[in-house]
Amino acid sequence: MIVVDSSSHSKWLRYAVLSLSVLMVSSAAIMIRYAQAENVSSLAIAAWRLGIAAVVLVVVVAVKSDARAELAKISKQDYLLAAASGVFLAAHFASWISSLSYTSVASSTALVTTNPIWIALVSWLVFHEKLGRWLVIGIIAAILGSALIFASDARLTVSGSDTNPLLGNMLALIGSFAVCGYLLIGRRLRKTMALLPYILLTYGSAALALLMAALATNQPLAGYSGLAWLCLLGLGLGPQLIGHSGINWALKHIPATFIAIVILGEPIGSSLLAWWIFGEKFALLQLLGFTVLLSGIYFASRDVGASARPSARSTISSAK
C-alpha cells in the first residue's frame, strides 16, 4: 500500500506513483488469466484478491491510532452504506473476472472501464446534474465503440470459437454497472470518512460477500498450485493495494482530469500485455471499437474531472 508524505513529495514523485499504480492495475487481467488457467474459479480469485487486501488493511489500521479513532466515530448508517458499497464492489469483481474466461483482455478491460459513462447518465437522470458538451460526445462515442466491439466479437461466436465473447462482454458491462454503485456510495461516504477506514470497510465487506458466494456455490478456496497462490497474492498486493491506493493518493495531488486520462492506460496496457504474453490480437472492427470507446471514456472523464469537487474526485474512474 502506497503511503507518501504529502508535505514533502516532489512533482516527479507524484507522477511516478501514478504511473506505478496504472502499471499495477494493468497487470491484473494477466494474473487473473494465469490463475484461471491453474483451475482457480473466478469467484475464488475475487474473494482472495479482496481478502488479502482486507487483511493487510486490518494490520495497517490496527497500528495507526488515528485510523482506529476514525473507525470509532463512524455512524451505524455509514457502516451499512460501506457494507453496501462493498457488495457492489464484490459484484463488480465477480462479473469482471468471470468475463476474462470468455472474451479477450482488450474487450473486457475496455468495456469494464465505461463506468464514467453510466455514472454521468445516473447523475443526469437521478440527480438532475447537467450534461456538458464533452460528456454528451463521450457517451455517444462510448456507446458506438461498445457496439462495434460487440459486433466484432459476435462474428467470433458465430464462427464456433471455444470462447463466448458476447457473454464475456456482457459480464464486463455488468461489472462496469456494479462498480457505479460502489463509486456513487463512495462519493457520499468519502465526504466525511477517511480513506483507510473506508477501504477497510468496503474491501472487507466485499471479501466477505465473495467468500459466502464461493462457499454457497462449492467453489474450492484452497489446494491450488504455487503459481496460482503467487497470482492471488500478486492481485491482492499489486492491483488492489498498490494500484488503487496509489491512484486514490494521486487524486489529492494531481489534477483529476489528467488522472482520468492516464487511467485509460489500463486497458491499453492490459491489451499490450495480453498480446505479448498470450498472443491476443485485435480484429479490425474490434480495434476500431476499442479506439472509439476509449475516446468516449476520455471525453466523458474530461468533463466529469473538470467539474468534480475534491471530495468527489475518486468517482471519476475505476481501475482494475
KELUMLUM-408136 format. One record per residue (C-alpha): x negated, y negated, z. Coordinates in steps of 0.02 Angstrom, whole numbers, padded with zeros to 5 digits, always signed. Example, Ala and Ser with C-alpha at 12.3 -4.5 7.8 and 13.67 -1.06 7.14 Angstrom:
BEGIN
-00615+00225+00390-00684+00053+00357
END
This chain:
BEGIN
+00000+00000+00000-00073-00168-00053-00094-00295+00087-00188-00454+00043-00215-00611+00146-00111-00738+00051-00204-00886+00127-00374-00845+00052-00350-00746-00109-00411-00823-00272-00315-00837-00434-00407-00692-00516-00363-00578-00370-00179-00615-00391-00182-00558-00572-00296-00410-00531-00168-00348-00403-00027-00370-00529-00125-00280-00666-00166-00135-00550+00016-00123-00497+00079-00114-00676-00055+00017-00716+00005+00119-00568+00188+00116-00617+00142+00156-00798+00065+00319-00739+00224+00379-00653+00303+00461-00806+00142+00556-00843+00128+00627-00667+00313+00673-00671+00289+00767-00834+00144+00866-00759+00245+00906-00602+00393+00964-00708+00275+01075-00808+00225+01154-00641+00408+01201-00611+00446+01064-00485+00628+01011-00506+00670+00830-00542+00764+00814-00376+00615+00882-00280+00496+00763-00370+00607+00615-00324+00626+00675-00144+00439+00698-00118+00396+00533-00204+00509+00433-00089+00473+00544+00062+00285+00522+00052+00305+00334+00033+00426+00327+00181+00307+00424+00295+00165+00305+00255+00278+00156+00290+00332+00230+00458+00149+00235+00509+00117+00058+00447+00270-00012+00537+00226+00084+00695+00057-00004+00710+00123-00177+00665+00212-00258+00812+00289-00395+00704+00368-00264+00589+00438-00171+00740+00509-00334+00805+00591-00367+00636+00671-00195+00639+00743-00228+00812+00828-00387+00750+00918-00307+00604+01108-00300+00623+01209-00142+00605+01289-00210+00447+01118-00239+00368+01063-00064+00417+01214+00004+00324+01179-00107+00174+00997-00049+00171+01057+00131+00176+01175+00097+00031+01031+00016-00064+00930+00174-00033+01069+00284-00102+01068+00181-00262+00879+00199-00269+00896+00388-00245+01021+00397-00390+00902+00293-00496+00753+00408-00471+00855+00569-00482+00929+00520-00651+00774+00438-00725+00655+00578-00675+00780+00704-00745+00783+00608-00909+00598+00645-00936+00643+00830-00954+00747+00793-01109+00683+00640-01201+00519+00554-01242+00424+00449-01117+00442+00298-01232+00632+00309-01246+00655+00349-01061+00545+00209-00992+00613+00080-01114+00796+00118-01076+00773+00129-00888+00696-00046-00884+00853-00126-00956+00914-00173-00781+00891-00362-00807+01024-00350-00943+01151-00262-00831+01113-00374-00681+01142-00526-00791+01309-00456-00851+01365-00412-00674+01314-00586-00614+01416-00662-00754+01570-00552-00732+01574-00539-00542+01482-00693-00476+01527-00806-00623+01347-00858-00650+01312-00948-00813+01229-00852-00954+01086-00952-01029+01043-00953-01214+00893-00838-01195+00993-00720-01088+01127-00701-01221+00994-00670-01353+00911-00544-01238+01074-00450-01206+01112-00437-01392+00934-00381-01433+00930-00253-01293+01096-00176-01344+01039-00169-01526+00871-00093-01478+00957+00038-01369+01074+00083-01512+00926+00107-01630+00839+00221-01503+00997+00324-01483+01019+00334-01672+00840+00391-01696+00849+00520-01557+01017+00584-01621+00925+00646-01775+00811+00750-01664+00960+00826-01576+01046+00870-01739+00884+00945-01809+00887+01077-01672+00745+01017-01561+00719+01110-01398+00743+00947-01303+00903+00847-01287+00857+00665-01319+01035+00599-01310+01059+00675-01137+00889+00609-01083+00930+00436-01146+01098+00435-01056+01012+00488-00895+00885+00347-00916+01027+00222-00938+01115+00291-00784+00950+00265-00692+00950+00085-00751+01130+00059-00693+01091+00135-00523+00940+00025-00492+01050-00128-00519+01144-00082-00360+00979-00065-00268+00918-00234-00331+01080-00329-00303+01094-00268-00124+00910-00305-00103+00937-00485-00158+01063-00503-00018+00955-00419+00116+00788-00497+00070+00856-00670+00112+00843-00626+00296+00744-00463+00305+00554-00449+00292+00480-00339+00156+00410-00199+00264+00570-00162+00362+00672-00174+00203+00570-00050+00100+00554+00066+00250+00743+00075+00269+00779+00090+00083+00641+00215+00044+00686+00315+00200+00872+00324+00160+00834+00364-00023+00717+00504+00030+00849+00573+00148+00984+00568+00014+00871+00656-00111+00819+00787+00017+01002+00826+00055+01041+00836-00132+00894+00954-00161+00945+01066-00017+01128+01066-00072+01077+01124-00246+00950+01252-00183+00800+01164-00259+00635+01232-00188+00538+01098-00094+00377+01195-00067+00272+01335-00141+00202+01225-00280+00033+01234-00365-00112+01123-00314-00087+01016-00470+00096+00992-00427+00055+00934-00250-00078+00817-00319+00051+00739-00436+00180+00720-00297+00052+00638-00183-00004+00526-00325+00176+00472-00360+00208+00427-00179+00046+00331-00152+00019+00260-00327+00176+00202-00420+00285+00194-00264+00174+00111-00134+00033+00026-00230+00137-00014-00385+00298-00075-00304+00211-00160-00157+00088-00249-00270+00225-00317-00381+00327-00374-00231+00172-00459-00160+00134-00543-00327+00311-00615-00336+00263-00736-00197+00104-00797-00283+00132-00788-00472+00274-00866-00574+00419-00744-00585+00437-00768-00774+00256-00715-00802+00279-00562-00693+00436-00514-00789+00334-00517-00949+00190-00417-00875+00309-00284-00807+00356-00247-00988+00182-00172-00998+00251-00022-00903+00349+00061-01044+00211+00013-01166+00076+00084-01054+00177+00242-01018+00208+00268-01204+00023+00248-01246-00025+00371-01110+00106+00495-01172+00039+00477-01350-00139+00505-01291-00105+00647-01168+00048+00736-01239+00037+00685-01421+00208+00600-01418+00232+00494-01574+00361+00364-01624+00486+00393-01762+00502+00235-01868+00679+00196-01811+00632+00234-01630+00484+00115-01641+00595-00021-01710+00721+00006-01570+00583+00009-01440+00516-00158-01502+00687-00241-01513+00738-00175-01342+00581-00237-01255+00600-00406-01342+00777-00415-01272+00719-00374-01096+00584-00507-01113+00708-00642-01165+00829-00593-01025+00691-00587-00895+00628-00756-00952+00798-00834-00920+00826-00743-00755+00648-00778-00697+00661-00963-00736+00817-00983-00631+00776-00860-00490+00761-00929-00315+00606-00874-00218+00711-00764-00105+00791-00676-00252+00644-00652-00367+00625-00468-00328+00782-00434-00431+00701-00482-00596+00649-00309-00647+00612-00137-00582+00452-00044-00604+00431+00141-00603
END
